[in-house]
């Protein structure tokens, strides 16, 4: 009996680990739907890898990126005007305040074009 319980437990853990963190191709409409109260879900998080690796945003100006991602948000630890942060996900544990905030950090060149994109976490 213990043998089967262990097997079922291991199989459950493996299945759960494969179902979490699935990556998706970036879709602007879906990204925008993932905002607001949906920041608690992984809708945007699942698209960040594609956004970064495909370099969709590289070479675009702030208006073009606004059309794709929506509004950026200020992050208290940064005051540089050539860097914008687009909310990806809020993670909560037991507190009312978020335990971690995840953003897409977009750095702009002097010409105003996106040149570097990465994930920024507050934790």
Biopython code that builds the backbone (N, CA, C, O; Angstrom):
import numpy as np
from Bio.PDB.StructureBuilder import StructureBuilder

atoms = [
    (1, "UNK", "N", (0.819, -1.192, 0.000)),
    (1, "UNK", "CA", (0.000, 0.000, 0.000)),
    (1, "UNK", "C", (0.869, 1.265, 0.000)),
    (1, "UNK", "O", (0.592, 2.206, -0.744)),
    (2, "UNK", "N", (1.908, 1.290, 0.823)),
    (2, "UNK", "CA", (2.805, 2.444, 0.867)),
    (2, "UNK", "C", (3.464, 2.687, -0.482)),
    (2, "UNK", "O", (3.666, 3.831, -0.889)),
    (3, "UNK", "N", (3.793, 1.617, -1.160)),
    (3, "UNK", "CA", (4.417, 1.706, -2.482)),
    (3, "UNK", "C", (3.539, 2.528, -3.433)),
    (3, "UNK", "O", (4.035, 3.416, -4.127)),
    (4, "UNK", "N", (2.244, 2.233, -3.464)),
    (4, "UNK", "CA", (1.325, 2.920, -4.373)),
    (4, "UNK", "C", (1.085, 4.359, -3.948)),
    (4, "UNK", "O", (0.944, 5.239, -4.797)),
    (5, "UNK", "N", (1.037, 4.604, -2.677)),
    (5, "UNK", "CA", (0.843, 5.971, -2.193)),
    (5, "UNK", "C", (2.029, 6.836, -2.601)),
    (5, "UNK", "O", (1.852, 7.969, -3.049)),
    (6, "UNK", "N", (3.235, 6.303, -2.444)),
    (6, "UNK", "CA", (4.437, 7.043, -2.848)),
    (6, "UNK", "C", (4.420, 7.307, -4.347)),
    (6, "UNK", "O", (4.738, 8.415, -4.780)),
    (7, "UNK", "N", (4.057, 6.318, -5.137)),
    (7, "UNK", "CA", (3.999, 6.472, -6.592)),
    (7, "UNK", "C", (2.986, 7.537, -7.004)),
    (7, "UNK", "O", (3.260, 8.368, -7.870)),
    (8, "UNK", "N", (1.832, 7.503, -6.385)),
    (8, "UNK", "CA", (0.789, 8.484, -6.702)),
    (8, "UNK", "C", (1.237, 9.884, -6.297)),
    (8, "UNK", "O", (1.006, 10.845, -7.030)),
    (9, "UNK", "N", (1.871, 10.003, -5.144)),
    (9, "UNK", "CA", (2.366, 11.289, -4.679)),
    (9, "UNK", "C", (3.427, 11.840, -5.632)),
    (9, "UNK", "O", (3.383, 13.015, -5.996)),
    (10, "UNK", "N", (4.365, 11.011, -6.030)),
    (10, "UNK", "CA", (5.418, 11.436, -6.956)),
    (10, "UNK", "C", (4.821, 11.843, -8.293)),
    (10, "UNK", "O", (5.202, 12.870, -8.855)),
    (11, "UNK", "N", (3.900, 11.057, -8.803)),
    (11, "UNK", "CA", (3.247, 11.370, -10.071)),
    (11, "UNK", "C", (2.481, 12.691, -9.983)),
    (11, "UNK", "O", (2.492, 13.478, -10.929)),
    (12, "UNK", "N", (1.822, 12.933, -8.857)),
    (12, "UNK", "CA", (1.082, 14.182, -8.663)),
    (12, "UNK", "C", (2.019, 15.380, -8.665)),
    (12, "UNK", "O", (1.719, 16.408, -9.273)),
    (13, "UNK", "N", (3.146, 15.249, -7.988)),
    (13, "UNK", "CA", (4.121, 16.338, -7.927)),
    (13, "UNK", "C", (4.684, 16.626, -9.317)),
    (13, "UNK", "O", (4.820, 17.789, -9.697)),
    (14, "UNK", "N", (5.006, 15.600, -10.065)),
    (14, "UNK", "CA", (5.535, 15.777, -11.418)),
    (14, "UNK", "C", (4.506, 16.469, -12.310)),
    (14, "UNK", "O", (4.844, 17.400, -13.042)),
    (15, "UNK", "N", (3.269, 16.023, -12.252)),
    (15, "UNK", "CA", (2.198, 16.634, -13.065)),
    (15, "UNK", "C", (1.998, 18.097, -12.684)),
    (15, "UNK", "O", (1.831, 18.946, -13.560)),
    (16, "UNK", "N", (2.012, 18.395, -11.406)),
    (16, "UNK", "CA", (1.836, 19.762, -10.941)),
    (16, "UNK", "C", (2.983, 20.652, -11.402)),
    (16, "UNK", "O", (2.758, 21.793, -11.807)),
    (17, "UNK", "N", (4.201, 20.145, -11.343)),
    (17, "UNK", "CA", (5.345, 20.955, -11.744)),
    (17, "UNK", "C", (5.323, 21.256, -13.233)),
    (17, "UNK", "O", (5.764, 22.330, -13.641)),
    (18, "UNK", "N", (4.822, 20.341, -14.058)),
    (18, "UNK", "CA", (4.730, 20.596, -15.488)),
    (18, "UNK", "C", (3.583, 21.542, -15.822)),
    (18, "UNK", "O", (3.651, 22.249, -16.827)),
    (19, "UNK", "N", (2.551, 21.572, -15.020)),
    (19, "UNK", "CA", (1.414, 22.442, -15.308)),
    (19, "UNK", "C", (1.683, 23.878, -14.884)),
    (19, "UNK", "O", (1.051, 24.797, -15.406)),
    (20, "UNK", "N", (2.596, 24.095, -13.960)),
    (20, "UNK", "CA", (2.916, 25.436, -13.499)),
    (20, "UNK", "C", (3.928, 26.079, -14.438)),
    (20, "UNK", "O", (4.784, 25.397, -15.002)),
    (21, "UNK", "N", (3.826, 27.378, -14.599)),
    (21, "UNK", "CA", (4.815, 28.112, -15.349)),
    (21, "UNK", "C", (4.824, 27.833, -16.834)),
    (21, "UNK", "O", (5.884, 27.865, -17.459)),
    (22, "UNK", "N", (3.678, 27.563, -17.408)),
    (22, "UNK", "CA", (3.666, 27.309, -18.841)),
    (22, "UNK", "C", (3.902, 28.613, -19.584)),
    (22, "UNK", "O", (3.311, 29.644, -19.264)),
    (23, "UNK", "N", (4.764, 28.550, -20.568)),
    (23, "UNK", "CA", (5.091, 29.729, -21.350)),
    (23, "UNK", "C", (4.137, 29.853, -22.525)),
    (23, "UNK", "O", (3.729, 28.859, -23.125)),
    (24, "UNK", "N", (3.790, 31.091, -22.841)),
    (24, "UNK", "CA", (2.873, 31.366, -23.938)),
    (24, "UNK", "C", (3.469, 32.414, -24.858)),
    (24, "UNK", "O", (4.321, 33.206, -24.455)),
    (25, "UNK", "N", (3.015, 32.407, -26.082)),
    (25, "UNK", "CA", (3.397, 33.423, -27.050)),
    (25, "UNK", "C", (2.701, 34.726, -26.674)),
    (25, "UNK", "O", (1.548, 34.717, -26.241)),
    (26, "UNK", "N", (3.401, 35.846, -26.838)),
    (26, "UNK", "CA", (2.854, 37.149, -26.480)),
    (26, "UNK", "C", (1.685, 37.513, -27.394)),
    (26, "UNK", "O", (1.768, 37.400, -28.617)),
    (27, "UNK", "N", (0.592, 37.954, -26.763)),
    (27, "UNK", "CA", (-0.567, 38.501, -27.467)),
    (27, "UNK", "C", (-0.966, 39.782, -26.739)),
    (27, "UNK", "O", (-1.272, 39.752, -25.547)),
    (28, "UNK", "N", (-0.962, 40.892, -27.446)),
    (28, "UNK", "CA", (-1.240, 42.188, -26.832)),
    (28, "UNK", "C", (-2.599, 42.216, -26.135)),
    (28, "UNK", "O", (-2.700, 42.682, -25.000)),
    (29, "UNK", "N", (-3.633, 41.727, -26.794)),
    (29, "UNK", "CA", (-4.974, 41.740, -26.197)),
    (29, "UNK", "C", (-5.042, 40.936, -24.919)),
    (29, "UNK", "O", (-5.645, 41.360, -23.932)),
    (30, "UNK", "N", (-4.419, 39.775, -24.945)),
    (30, "UNK", "CA", (-4.404, 38.914, -23.759)),
    (30, "UNK", "C", (-3.587, 39.562, -22.637)),
    (30, "UNK", "O", (-3.954, 39.472, -21.465)),
    (31, "UNK", "N", (-2.472, 40.217, -23.003)),
    (31, "UNK", "CA", (-1.642, 40.926, -22.022)),
    (31, "UNK", "C", (-2.476, 41.992, -21.316)),
    (31, "UNK", "O", (-2.456, 42.094, -20.089)),
    (32, "UNK", "N", (-3.208, 42.785, -22.100)),
    (32, "UNK", "CA", (-4.013, 43.864, -21.520)),
    (32, "UNK", "C", (-5.121, 43.314, -20.627)),
    (32, "UNK", "O", (-5.450, 43.926, -19.611)),
    (33, "UNK", "N", (-5.697, 42.181, -20.982)),
    (33, "UNK", "CA", (-6.725, 41.554, -20.146)),
    (33, "UNK", "C", (-6.133, 41.044, -18.838)),
    (33, "UNK", "O", (-6.857, 40.872, -17.857)),
    (34, "UNK", "N", (-4.821, 40.800, -18.814)),
    (34, "UNK", "CA", (-4.155, 40.294, -17.623)),
    (34, "UNK", "C", (-3.845, 41.361, -16.601)),
    (34, "UNK", "O", (-3.216, 41.065, -15.586)),
    (35, "UNK", "N", (-4.266, 42.599, -16.832)),
    (35, "UNK", "CA", (-4.007, 43.692, -15.898)),
    (35, "UNK", "C", (-5.061, 43.782, -14.810)),
    (35, "UNK", "O", (-5.941, 42.928, -14.704)),
    (36, "UNK", "N", (-4.961, 44.828, -14.005)),
    (36, "UNK", "CA", (-5.941, 45.067, -12.935)),
    (36, "UNK", "C", (-5.959, 43.931, -11.928)),
    (36, "UNK", "O", (-4.912, 43.498, -11.446)),
    (37, "UNK", "N", (-7.161, 43.452, -11.614)),
    (37, "UNK", "CA", (-7.281, 42.367, -10.638)),
    (37, "UNK", "C", (-6.683, 41.062, -11.155)),
    (37, "UNK", "O", (-6.401, 40.158, -10.367)),
    (38, "UNK", "N", (-6.487, 40.953, -12.466)),
    (38, "UNK", "CA", (-5.881, 39.751, -13.041)),
    (38, "UNK", "C", (-4.367, 39.698, -12.850)),
    (38, "UNK", "O", (-3.731, 38.723, -13.252)),
    (39, "UNK", "N", (-3.782, 40.729, -12.243)),
    (39, "UNK", "CA", (-2.347, 40.687, -11.941)),
    (39, "UNK", "C", (-2.033, 39.602, -10.917)),
    (39, "UNK", "O", (-0.866, 39.282, -10.690)),
    (40, "UNK", "N", (-3.059, 39.040, -10.303)),
    (40, "UNK", "CA", (-2.856, 37.943, -9.355)),
    (40, "UNK", "C", (-2.684, 36.617, -10.092)),
    (40, "UNK", "O", (-2.252, 35.632, -9.492)),
    (41, "UNK", "N", (-3.009, 36.576, -11.363)),
    (41, "UNK", "CA", (-2.870, 35.356, -12.160)),
    (41, "UNK", "C", (-1.542, 35.386, -12.911)),
    (41, "UNK", "O", (-0.821, 36.383, -12.869)),
    (42, "UNK", "N", (-1.228, 34.309, -13.585)),
    (42, "UNK", "CA", (0.036, 34.214, -14.316)),
    (42, "UNK", "C", (-0.123, 34.528, -15.801)),
    (42, "UNK", "O", (0.731, 34.153, -16.605)),
    (43, "UNK", "N", (-1.207, 35.212, -16.177)),
    (43, "UNK", "CA", (-1.453, 35.512, -17.587)),
    (43, "UNK", "C", (-0.262, 36.231, -18.206)),
    (43, "UNK", "O", (0.268, 35.786, -19.224)),
    (44, "UNK", "N", (0.161, 37.329, -17.607)),
    (44, "UNK", "CA", (1.275, 38.112, -18.146)),
    (44, "UNK", "C", (2.616, 37.414, -17.910)),
    (44, "UNK", "O", (3.498, 37.443, -18.768)),
    (45, "UNK", "N", (2.758, 36.801, -16.766)),
    (45, "UNK", "CA", (4.013, 36.134, -16.434)),
    (45, "UNK", "C", (4.361, 35.071, -17.472)),
    (45, "UNK", "O", (5.528, 34.905, -17.825)),
    (46, "UNK", "N", (3.354, 34.354, -17.959)),
    (46, "UNK", "CA", (3.588, 33.305, -18.940)),
    (46, "UNK", "C", (4.015, 33.845, -20.299)),
    (46, "UNK", "O", (4.514, 33.088, -21.132)),
    (47, "UNK", "N", (3.828, 35.143, -20.538)),
    (47, "UNK", "CA", (4.206, 35.741, -21.823)),
    (47, "UNK", "C", (5.526, 36.511, -21.770)),
    (47, "UNK", "O", (6.042, 36.912, -22.813)),
    (48, "UNK", "N", (6.078, 36.725, -20.581)),
    (48, "UNK", "CA", (7.276, 37.560, -20.472)),
    (48, "UNK", "C", (8.487, 36.956, -21.166)),
    (48, "UNK", "O", (9.275, 37.677, -21.777)),
    (49, "UNK", "N", (8.641, 35.644, -21.080)),
    (49, "UNK", "CA", (9.792, 35.008, -21.728)),
    (49, "UNK", "C", (9.749, 35.235, -23.242)),
    (49, "UNK", "O", (10.776, 35.528, -23.853)),
    (50, "UNK", "N", (8.572, 35.102, -23.846)),
    (50, "UNK", "CA", (8.436, 35.337, -25.278)),
    (50, "UNK", "C", (8.699, 36.805, -25.618)),
    (50, "UNK", "O", (9.349, 37.105, -26.619)),
    (51, "UNK", "N", (8.194, 37.716, -24.786)),
    (51, "UNK", "CA", (8.424, 39.144, -25.014)),
    (51, "UNK", "C", (9.913, 39.480, -25.013)),
    (51, "UNK", "O", (10.381, 40.263, -25.840)),
    (52, "UNK", "N", (10.639, 38.893, -24.097)),
    (52, "UNK", "CA", (12.066, 39.181, -23.978)),
    (52, "UNK", "C", (12.864, 38.477, -25.081)),
    (52, "UNK", "O", (13.668, 39.111, -25.764)),
    (53, "UNK", "N", (12.647, 37.184, -25.254)),
    (53, "UNK", "CA", (13.444, 36.407, -26.212)),
    (53, "UNK", "C", (13.157, 36.753, -27.670)),
    (53, "UNK", "O", (14.065, 36.711, -28.500)),
    (54, "UNK", "N", (11.923, 37.090, -27.992)),
    (54, "UNK", "CA", (11.583, 37.407, -29.381)),
    (54, "UNK", "C", (11.984, 38.828, -29.760)),
    (54, "UNK", "O", (11.998, 39.175, -30.941)),
    (55, "UNK", "N", (12.306, 39.643, -28.775)),
    (55, "UNK", "CA", (12.725, 41.035, -28.977)),
    (55, "UNK", "C", (11.665, 41.857, -29.712)),
    (55, "UNK", "O", (11.990, 42.743, -30.502)),
    (56, "UNK", "N", (10.416, 41.558, -29.446)),
    (56, "UNK", "CA", (9.293, 42.267, -30.063)),
    (56, "UNK", "C", (9.343, 43.764, -29.755)),
    (56, "UNK", "O", (8.984, 44.584, -30.601)),
    (57, "UNK", "N", (9.782, 44.118, -28.562)),
    (57, "UNK", "CA", (9.753, 45.511, -28.128)),
    (57, "UNK", "C", (10.999, 46.301, -28.530)),
    (57, "UNK", "O", (10.974, 47.531, -28.552)),
    (58, "UNK", "N", (12.070, 45.610, -28.842)),
    (58, "UNK", "CA", (13.332, 46.283, -29.178)),
    (58, "UNK", "C", (13.134, 47.177, -30.411)),
    (58, "UNK", "O", (12.591, 46.746, -31.428)),
    (59, "UNK", "N", (13.591, 48.435, -30.292)),
    (59, "UNK", "CA", (13.501, 49.388, -31.392)),
    (59, "UNK", "C", (12.179, 50.144, -31.458)),
    (59, "UNK", "O", (12.005, 51.008, -32.318)),
    (60, "UNK", "N", (11.262, 49.834, -30.573)),
    (60, "UNK", "CA", (9.974, 50.538, -30.566)),
    (60, "UNK", "C", (10.049, 51.733, -29.617)),
    (60, "UNK", "O", (10.786, 51.717, -28.630)),
    (61, "UNK", "N", (9.262, 52.780, -29.939)),
    (61, "UNK", "CA", (9.229, 53.944, -29.055)),
    (61, "UNK", "C", (8.174, 53.738, -27.971)),
    (61, "UNK", "O", (7.455, 52.739, -27.979)),
    (62, "UNK", "N", (8.083, 54.689, -27.038)),
    (62, "UNK", "CA", (7.184, 54.540, -25.892)),
    (62, "UNK", "C", (5.715, 54.460, -26.317)),
    (62, "UNK", "O", (4.934, 53.744, -25.690)),
    (63, "UNK", "N", (5.335, 55.169, -27.350)),
    (63, "UNK", "CA", (3.944, 55.131, -27.823)),
    (63, "UNK", "C", (3.604, 53.753, -28.372)),
    (63, "UNK", "O", (2.530, 53.222, -28.091)),
    (64, "UNK", "N", (4.499, 53.178, -29.144)),
    (64, "UNK", "CA", (4.272, 51.845, -29.711)),
    (64, "UNK", "C", (4.177, 50.790, -28.605)),
    (64, "UNK", "O", (3.347, 49.883, -28.670)),
    (65, "UNK", "N", (5.025, 50.917, -27.605)),
    (65, "UNK", "CA", (4.997, 49.968, -26.488)),
    (65, "UNK", "C", (3.735, 50.169, -25.657)),
    (65, "UNK", "O", (3.152, 49.199, -25.171)),
    (66, "UNK", "N", (3.312, 51.407, -25.491)),
    (66, "UNK", "CA", (2.056, 51.689, -24.784)),
    (66, "UNK", "C", (0.883, 50.991, -25.486)),
    (66, "UNK", "O", (0.001, 50.434, -24.832)),
    (67, "UNK", "N", (0.885, 51.029, -26.814)),
    (67, "UNK", "CA", (-0.192, 50.378, -27.573)),
    (67, "UNK", "C", (-0.192, 48.863, -27.369)),
    (67, "UNK", "O", (-1.252, 48.238, -27.380)),
    (68, "UNK", "N", (0.984, 48.271, -27.183)),
    (68, "UNK", "CA", (1.092, 46.821, -26.990)),
    (68, "UNK", "C", (0.840, 46.388, -25.544)),
    (68, "UNK", "O", (0.165, 45.388, -25.300)),
    (69, "UNK", "N", (1.389, 47.151, -24.580)),
    (69, "UNK", "CA", (1.379, 46.719, -23.175)),
    (69, "UNK", "C", (0.462, 47.520, -22.263)),
    (69, "UNK", "O", (0.121, 47.051, -21.177)),
    (70, "UNK", "N", (0.061, 48.699, -22.668)),
    (70, "UNK", "CA", (-0.717, 49.559, -21.786)),
    (70, "UNK", "C", (0.191, 50.503, -21.009)),
    (70, "UNK", "O", (1.331, 50.743, -21.406)),
    (71, "UNK", "N", (-0.307, 51.030, -19.921)),
    (71, "UNK", "CA", (0.406, 52.034, -19.125)),
    (71, "UNK", "C", (1.543, 51.439, -18.306)),
    (71, "UNK", "O", (1.401, 50.363, -17.725)),
    (72, "UNK", "N", (2.677, 52.146, -18.263)),
    (72, "UNK", "CA", (3.723, 51.755, -17.314)),
    (72, "UNK", "C", (3.337, 52.251, -15.923)),
    (72, "UNK", "O", (2.433, 53.073, -15.776)),
    (73, "UNK", "N", (4.029, 51.746, -14.908)),
    (73, "UNK", "CA", (3.808, 52.187, -13.527)),
    (73, "UNK", "C", (5.126, 52.651, -12.938)),
    (73, "UNK", "O", (6.177, 52.097, -13.259)),
    (74, "UNK", "N", (5.083, 53.661, -12.080)),
    (74, "UNK", "CA", (6.322, 54.080, -11.415)),
    (74, "UNK", "C", (6.749, 53.056, -10.368)),
    (74, "UNK", "O", (5.916, 52.441, -9.702)),
    (75, "UNK", "N", (8.042, 52.890, -10.239)),
    (75, "UNK", "CA", (8.599, 52.030, -9.198)),
    (75, "UNK", "C", (9.438, 52.930, -8.310)),
    (75, "UNK", "O", (10.315, 53.646, -8.795)),
    (76, "UNK", "N", (9.174, 52.897, -7.011)),
    (76, "UNK", "CA", (9.786, 53.836, -6.071)),
    (76, "UNK", "C", (11.307, 53.817, -6.062)),
    (76, "UNK", "O", (11.928, 54.841, -5.776)),
    (77, "UNK", "N", (11.919, 52.684, -6.364)),
    (77, "UNK", "CA", (13.369, 52.595, -6.276)),
    (77, "UNK", "C", (14.075, 53.161, -7.507)),
    (77, "UNK", "O", (15.299, 53.287, -7.509)),
    (78, "UNK", "N", (13.325, 53.502, -8.546)),
    (78, "UNK", "CA", (13.911, 54.033, -9.779)),
    (78, "UNK", "C", (13.367, 55.425, -10.054)),
    (78, "UNK", "O", (12.175, 55.683, -9.885)),
    (79, "UNK", "N", (14.245, 56.312, -10.476)),
    (79, "UNK", "CA", (13.793, 57.646, -10.857)),
    (79, "UNK", "C", (14.293, 58.028, -12.247)),
    (79, "UNK", "O", (14.117, 59.166, -12.682)),
    (80, "UNK", "N", (14.912, 57.084, -12.940)),
    (80, "UNK", "CA", (15.446, 57.373, -14.271)),
    (80, "UNK", "C", (14.296, 57.471, -15.274)),
    (80, "UNK", "O", (13.427, 56.601, -15.323)),
    (81, "UNK", "N", (14.303, 58.546, -16.075)),
    (81, "UNK", "CA", (13.211, 58.753, -17.025)),
    (81, "UNK", "C", (13.324, 57.848, -18.247)),
    (81, "UNK", "O", (12.351, 57.679, -18.983)),
    (82, "UNK", "N", (14.491, 57.269, -18.469)),
    (82, "UNK", "CA", (14.666, 56.407, -19.642)),
    (82, "UNK", "C", (14.331, 54.942, -19.348)),
    (82, "UNK", "O", (14.610, 54.069, -20.170)),
    (83, "UNK", "N", (13.737, 54.666, -18.189)),
    (83, "UNK", "CA", (13.333, 53.311, -17.816)),
    (83, "UNK", "C", (11.854, 53.322, -17.431)),
    (83, "UNK", "O", (11.419, 54.138, -16.618)),
    (84, "UNK", "N", (11.092, 52.409, -18.023)),
    (84, "UNK", "CA", (9.665, 52.276, -17.717)),
    (84, "UNK", "C", (9.396, 50.862, -17.219)),
    (84, "UNK", "O", (10.055, 49.908, -17.632)),
    (85, "UNK", "N", (8.414, 50.741, -16.322)),
    (85, "UNK", "CA", (8.069, 49.453, -15.729)),
    (85, "UNK", "C", (6.609, 49.124, -16.039)),
    (85, "UNK", "O", (5.711, 49.931, -15.799)),
    (86, "UNK", "N", (6.393, 47.934, -16.572)),
    (86, "UNK", "CA", (5.060, 47.463, -16.918)),
    (86, "UNK", "C", (4.714, 46.301, -15.992)),
    (86, "UNK", "O", (5.425, 45.296, -15.973)),
    (87, "UNK", "N", (3.626, 46.426, -15.222)),
    (87, "UNK", "CA", (3.298, 45.383, -14.243)),
    (87, "UNK", "C", (3.013, 44.037, -14.905)),
    (87, "UNK", "O", (2.309, 43.950, -15.911)),
    (88, "UNK", "N", (3.587, 42.985, -14.303)),
    (88, "UNK", "CA", (3.416, 41.622, -14.797)),
    (88, "UNK", "C", (2.555, 40.822, -13.826)),
    (88, "UNK", "O", (1.586, 40.177, -14.227)),
    (89, "UNK", "N", (2.921, 40.871, -12.533)),
    (89, "UNK", "CA", (2.208, 40.042, -11.559)),
    (89, "UNK", "C", (2.430, 40.563, -10.143)),
    (89, "UNK", "O", (3.480, 41.119, -9.823)),
    (90, "UNK", "N", (1.418, 40.368, -9.307)),
    (90, "UNK", "CA", (1.518, 40.633, -7.874)),
    (90, "UNK", "C", (1.395, 39.304, -7.151)),
    (90, "UNK", "O", (0.487, 38.518, -7.421)),
    (91, "UNK", "N", (2.322, 39.057, -6.225)),
    (91, "UNK", "CA", (2.271, 37.820, -5.436)),
    (91, "UNK", "C", (1.987, 38.159, -3.977)),
    (91, "UNK", "O", (2.627, 39.028, -3.384)),
    (92, "UNK", "N", (1.019, 37.457, -3.421)),
    (92, "UNK", "CA", (0.618, 37.659, -2.029)),
    (92, "UNK", "C", (0.820, 36.376, -1.236)),
    (92, "UNK", "O", (0.772, 35.272, -1.779)),
    (93, "UNK", "N", (1.046, 36.549, 0.057)),
    (93, "UNK", "CA", (1.061, 35.402, 0.975)),
    (93, "UNK", "C", (-0.081, 35.610, 1.953)),
    (93, "UNK", "O", (-1.241, 35.402, 1.597)),
    (94, "UNK", "N", (0.220, 36.012, 3.165)),
    (94, "UNK", "CA", (-0.819, 36.165, 4.196)),
    (94, "UNK", "C", (-1.117, 37.614, 4.525)),
    (94, "UNK", "O", (-1.975, 37.888, 5.364)),
    (95, "UNK", "N", (-0.439, 38.537, 3.892)),
    (95, "UNK", "CA", (-0.577, 39.940, 4.203)),
    (95, "UNK", "C", (-1.479, 40.632, 3.176)),
    (95, "UNK", "O", (-1.717, 40.097, 2.093)),
    (96, "UNK", "N", (-1.972, 41.810, 3.518)),
    (96, "UNK", "CA", (-2.778, 42.600, 2.586)),
    (96, "UNK", "C", (-1.885, 43.195, 1.506)),
    (96, "UNK", "O", (-2.290, 43.314, 0.350)),
    (97, "UNK", "N", (-0.676, 43.564, 1.886)),
    (97, "UNK", "CA", (0.279, 44.117, 0.935)),
    (97, "UNK", "C", (0.937, 42.987, 0.147)),
    (97, "UNK", "O", (1.136, 41.893, 0.674)),
    (98, "UNK", "N", (1.274, 43.254, -1.114)),
    (98, "UNK", "CA", (1.920, 42.198, -1.904)),
    (98, "UNK", "C", (3.285, 41.825, -1.338)),
    (98, "UNK", "O", (4.037, 42.684, -0.876)),
    (99, "UNK", "N", (3.589, 40.545, -1.382)),
    (99, "UNK", "CA", (4.882, 40.043, -0.938)),
    (99, "UNK", "C", (5.943, 40.333, -2.003)),
    (99, "UNK", "O", (7.108, 40.569, -1.683)),
    (100, "UNK", "N", (5.527, 40.312, -3.265)),
    (100, "UNK", "CA", (6.455, 40.543, -4.370)),
    (100, "UNK", "C", (5.693, 41.143, -5.545)),
    (100, "UNK", "O", (4.568, 40.743, -5.843)),
    (101, "UNK", "N", (6.323, 42.106, -6.202)),
    (101, "UNK", "CA", (5.792, 42.689, -7.427)),
    (101, "UNK", "C", (6.760, 42.357, -8.558)),
    (101, "UNK", "O", (7.974, 42.485, -8.407)),
    (102, "UNK", "N", (6.212, 41.931, -9.684)),
    (102, "UNK", "CA", (7.036, 41.585, -10.836)),
    (102, "UNK", "C", (6.679, 42.537, -11.974)),
    (102, "UNK", "O", (5.507, 42.733, -12.296)),
    (103, "UNK", "N", (7.721, 43.129, -12.579)),
    (103, "UNK", "CA", (7.538, 44.090, -13.663)),
    (103, "UNK", "C", (8.361, 43.678, -14.875)),
    (103, "UNK", "O", (9.323, 42.918, -14.767)),
    (104, "UNK", "N", (7.967, 44.187, -16.008)),
    (104, "UNK", "CA", (8.781, 44.121, -17.208)),
    (104, "UNK", "C", (9.492, 45.468, -17.275)),
    (104, "UNK", "O", (8.844, 46.503, -17.430)),
    (105, "UNK", "N", (10.807, 45.464, -17.160)),
    (105, "UNK", "CA", (11.606, 46.690, -17.161)),
    (105, "UNK", "C", (12.083, 46.960, -18.584)),
    (105, "UNK", "O", (12.751, 46.125, -19.193)),
    (106, "UNK", "N", (11.735, 48.132, -19.105)),
    (106, "UNK", "CA", (12.118, 48.504, -20.470)),
    (106, "UNK", "C", (13.014, 49.731, -20.387)),
    (106, "UNK", "O", (12.601, 50.781, -19.895)),
    (107, "UNK", "N", (14.245, 49.592, -20.873)),
    (107, "UNK", "CA", (15.197, 50.702, -20.906)),
    (107, "UNK", "C", (15.215, 51.297, -22.307)),
    (107, "UNK", "O", (15.287, 50.579, -23.305)),
    (108, "UNK", "N", (15.148, 52.625, -22.360)),
    (108, "UNK", "CA", (15.113, 53.334, -23.632)),
    (108, "UNK", "C", (16.447, 54.030, -23.902)),
    (108, "UNK", "O", (17.126, 54.489, -22.983)),
    (109, "UNK", "N", (16.800, 54.095, -25.169)),
    (109, "UNK", "CA", (18.024, 54.787, -25.588)),
    (109, "UNK", "C", (17.784, 56.295, -25.567)),
    (109, "UNK", "O", (16.671, 56.749, -25.301)),
    (110, "UNK", "N", (18.831, 57.067, -25.848)),
    (110, "UNK", "CA", (18.709, 58.526, -25.910)),
    (110, "UNK", "C", (17.764, 58.943, -27.035)),
    (110, "UNK", "O", (17.163, 60.017, -26.991)),
    (111, "UNK", "N", (17.644, 58.083, -28.037)),
    (111, "UNK", "CA", (16.741, 58.361, -29.165)),
    (111, "UNK", "C", (15.290, 58.017, -28.830)),
    (111, "UNK", "O", (14.394, 58.279, -29.632)),
    (112, "UNK", "N", (15.051, 57.434, -27.654)),
    (112, "UNK", "CA", (13.701, 57.109, -27.226)),
    (112, "UNK", "C", (13.196, 55.757, -27.699)),
    (112, "UNK", "O", (11.989, 55.516, -27.719)),
    (113, "UNK", "N", (14.123, 54.864, -28.085)),
    (113, "UNK", "CA", (13.743, 53.536, -28.548)),
    (113, "UNK", "C", (14.131, 52.484, -27.523)),
    (113, "UNK", "O", (15.181, 52.589, -26.888)),
    (114, "UNK", "N", (13.289, 51.471, -27.360)),
    (114, "UNK", "CA", (13.569, 50.403, -26.403)),
    (114, "UNK", "C", (14.819, 49.653, -26.827)),
    (114, "UNK", "O", (14.940, 49.233, -27.978)),
    (115, "UNK", "N", (15.755, 49.486, -25.888)),
    (115, "UNK", "CA", (16.999, 48.803, -26.228)),
    (115, "UNK", "C", (17.301, 47.612, -25.323)),
    (115, "UNK", "O", (18.129, 46.769, -25.670)),
    (116, "UNK", "N", (16.641, 47.532, -24.167)),
    (116, "UNK", "CA", (16.892, 46.426, -23.246)),
    (116, "UNK", "C", (15.621, 46.134, -22.454)),
    (116, "UNK", "O", (14.994, 47.042, -21.907)),
    (117, "UNK", "N", (15.249, 44.855, -22.399)),
    (117, "UNK", "CA", (14.052, 44.444, -21.668)),
    (117, "UNK", "C", (14.432, 43.307, -20.735)),
    (117, "UNK", "O", (15.109, 42.362, -21.139)),
    (118, "UNK", "N", (13.993, 43.402, -19.483)),
    (118, "UNK", "CA", (14.245, 42.326, -18.529)),
    (118, "UNK", "C", (13.153, 42.310, -17.473)),
    (118, "UNK", "O", (12.344, 43.234, -17.390)),
    (119, "UNK", "N", (13.132, 41.266, -16.676)),
    (119, "UNK", "CA", (12.164, 41.137, -15.582)),
    (119, "UNK", "C", (12.765, 41.796, -14.347)),
    (119, "UNK", "O", (13.934, 41.580, -14.027)),
    (120, "UNK", "N", (11.968, 42.594, -13.661)),
    (120, "UNK", "CA", (12.385, 43.250, -12.426)),
    (120, "UNK", "C", (11.443, 42.796, -11.317)),
    (120, "UNK", "O", (10.222, 42.876, -11.456)),
    (121, "UNK", "N", (12.023, 42.314, -10.206)),
    (121, "UNK", "CA", (11.240, 41.845, -9.063)),
    (121, "UNK", "C", (11.582, 42.688, -7.852)),
    (121, "UNK", "O", (12.742, 43.046, -7.647)),
    (122, "UNK", "N", (10.572, 43.008, -7.044)),
    (122, "UNK", "CA", (10.805, 43.835, -5.868)),
    (122, "UNK", "C", (11.315, 43.041, -4.679)),
    (122, "UNK", "O", (11.732, 43.631, -3.682)),
    (123, "UNK", "N", (11.292, 41.742, -4.756)),
    (123, "UNK", "CA", (11.733, 40.913, -3.636)),
    (123, "UNK", "C", (13.168, 40.519, -3.805)),
    (123, "UNK", "O", (13.719, 39.817, -2.957)),
]
sb = StructureBuilder()
sb.init_structure("model")
sb.init_model(0)
sb.init_chain("A")
sb.init_seg("    ")
for serial, (resi, resn, name, xyz) in enumerate(atoms, 1):
    if name == "N":
        sb.init_residue(resn, " ", resi, " ")
    sb.init_atom(name, np.array(xyz, "f"), 0.0, 1.0, " ", f" {name:<3s}", serial, name[0])
structure = sb.get_structure()
